[in-house]
Amino acid sequence: MLSPLTRRNLTLSYGYAACAFFGINTLWVIFLQQQGLSLVEIGLCESVFHLTSFLSEVPSGVIADRFGYRPVLIISRLMAIGHTLIMLTAHSLGWLLLAFNPTSLGV
């Protein structure tokens, strides 16, 4: 029989896993092509993603050291959900570039 703490941790872990896979991360290039973006525009979106990831790596670690890993993990998942919602509703390159900014923050 599982202890109440183990059950709670399993429930939280399942919730995190569900949020971690909420998105179109593996198919975003195909999705962007179907939205009518050229390969140059898709490359620009990817460049914004990688630049944001590079610039936020150290600050996210500092924030995790200061406030703890769990709050940063929660914020990261919320940003990923926000990224997905913006990508699914965006109809211009500007909105898509905005969507790619918070994707890697806090990861």
C-alpha positions in Angstrom: 0.0 0.0 0.0 1.3 3.4 -0.9 1.7 6.1 1.8 -0.2 9.3 1.5 3.0 11.2 0.7 3.9 8.8 -2.1 0.3 9.1 -3.6 0.6 12.9 -3.4 4.0 12.9 -5.1 2.7 10.5 -7.8 -0.3 12.7 -8.5 1.9 15.8 -8.7 4.3 13.9 -11.0 1.5 12.9 -13.3 0.2 16.5 -13.4 3.7 17.8 -14.3 4.1 15.1 -17.0 0.8 16.1 -18.5 1.8 19.8 -18.6 5.3 18.9 -19.9 3.8 17.3 -23.0 1.2 20.0 -23.5 2.3 21.6 -26.8 3.3 21.2 -30.3 7.0 21.2 -29.7 7.8 18.2 -31.9 5.7 19.3 -34.9 6.2 23.1 -34.8 8.1 23.3 -38.1 5.3 21.5 -40.0 2.7 23.6 -38.1 4.4 26.9 -39.1 4.7 25.8 -42.7 1.0 25.1 -42.7 0.4 28.6 -41.3 2.1 29.9 -44.5 5.5 30.9 -43.2 8.5 30.7 -45.4 11.6 28.7 -44.4 13.4 32.0 -43.7 10.6 33.1 -41.3 10.6 29.6 -39.6 14.4 30.0 -39.3 13.9 33.4 -37.7 11.4 31.9 -35.2 14.0 29.2 -34.3 16.7 31.8 -34.0 14.6 33.8 -31.5 14.0 30.5 -29.6 17.6 29.7 -29.3 18.7 33.2 -28.5 16.1 33.4 -25.7 17.3 30.0 -24.4 20.9 31.1 -24.4 20.3 34.4 -22.7 17.9 32.9 -20.0 20.0 29.9 -19.0 22.0 31.6 -16.2 19.2 33.9 -15.0 16.8 31.0 -14.6 19.4 29.1 -12.6 19.9 32.1 -10.3 16.2 32.4 -9.9 16.0 28.7 -9.1 18.8 29.1 -6.5 17.0 32.0 -4.9 13.4 30.8 -4.9 13.8 27.1 -5.3 13.5 24.7 -8.1 9.8 24.0 -7.7 8.5 27.5 -8.4 10.8 27.8 -11.4 9.5 24.5 -12.7 5.9 25.6 -12.3 6.6 29.0 -14.0 8.4 27.1 -16.8 5.3 24.9 -17.4 3.0 27.9 -17.4 5.2 29.6 -19.9 5.2 26.6 -22.1 1.4 26.4 -22.0 1.3 30.1 -22.8 3.7 29.6 -25.8 1.4 26.8 -27.1 -1.7 28.9 -26.8 -0.1 31.9 -28.5 1.2 29.7 -31.3 -2.2 28.1 -31.9 -4.0 31.4 -32.1 -1.3 33.5 -33.8 -1.9 34.6 -37.4 1.2 36.8 -38.0 4.9 36.5 -37.8 5.1 39.1 -35.0 2.8 37.0 -32.7 4.8 33.8 -33.5 8.0 35.6 -32.7 6.4 36.7 -29.4 5.3 33.1 -28.8 8.9 31.8 -29.1 10.3 34.2 -26.5 8.9 32.7 -23.3 9.3 29.1 -24.5 12.7 28.6 -23.0 12.6 30.9 -20.0 12.8 29.1 -16.7 13.7 25.8 -18.3 
